[in-house]
Amino acid sequence: MAIIRTKHDRDFTVMSNRHLRDPALSLKAKGLLSQMLALPDSWNYSIAGLAYINQEGAKAIRSAINELEQAGYLRRHQRRAAGKITDTEYTVYEQPLCQNAPVEKPPAGNGLQLNKDKASTDKRKGSAQANAPFPILSGDGCDWKAYEQIVKDNIEYEHLAAHSAIDRPLLDEMASIIVETVCTQGKTVRVAASEYPAELVRSRFLKLDSSHIEYAADCLRANTTGIRNMKQYLRAVLFNAPVTIQNYYAAKVSHDLAGGQE
């Protein structure tokens, strides 16, 4: 087999072969770790950002990160302020902290890179719940408990509550707004200054996932103007999230990459 190599005078990364020769790691985990080690040291990324630049689902990215953590190639540390989780720091290693896996001639030294993650997102998660039969909406009312569970499953509520920087009260408020909107009995729903068919709004809200919740929280944090009605604001952001999130993360990733160039 012929291997055609190029002269490396720019746009290359020097890293250990340890993880590439580790038989305990999947190809997905090896590729993600290689990419993380190749990113600028100042890289401030999110799972959604990694998913975007890889055209991969956040579920797959999260799975690879969990695998690397179990193998000792990265460590996560939750940062707190006033008793609340504000961020998650990742320390990424070229060689694992644990030395259990048999590999060929592991090089000496532990290279590391510090990165941050703002919790999980899965932009391409077409939640099974979104295609499953839903409780019937009728003149007798809506099965709130059933829809509450569906919504929490769709947005990965437990994971966001445990690992994201979103305050629990804000997370609960967004989940409540989604359930309330889904269970509306009217023919239309007001979003911002416009009226939309209730079925359209309901369908879009039932497709929201964890990435949309994180996106809404990011929009709220970035907002510098006064919000007169928080409920209406969040409903509008959540309604528009599926059609605006892609450009948001594309711009964010481009900004981070540009900032990391020397």
Secondary structure as UniProt FT lines:
FT   HELIX           19..21
FT   TURN            23..24
FT   HELIX           27..38
FT   TURN            41..42
FT   HELIX           47..54
FT   HELIX           58..71
FT   STRAND          74..81
FT   TURN            82..83
FT   STRAND          84..93
FT   STRAND          112..117
FT   TURN            123..124
FT   HELIX           128..131
FT   TURN            139..140
FT   HELIX           144..154
FT   TURN            155..156
FT   HELIX           157..163
FT   HELIX           168..182
FT   STRAND          188..191
FT   TURN            192..193
FT   STRAND          194..197
FT   HELIX           198..205
FT   TURN            206..207
FT   HELIX           210..222
FT   HELIX           230..260
//
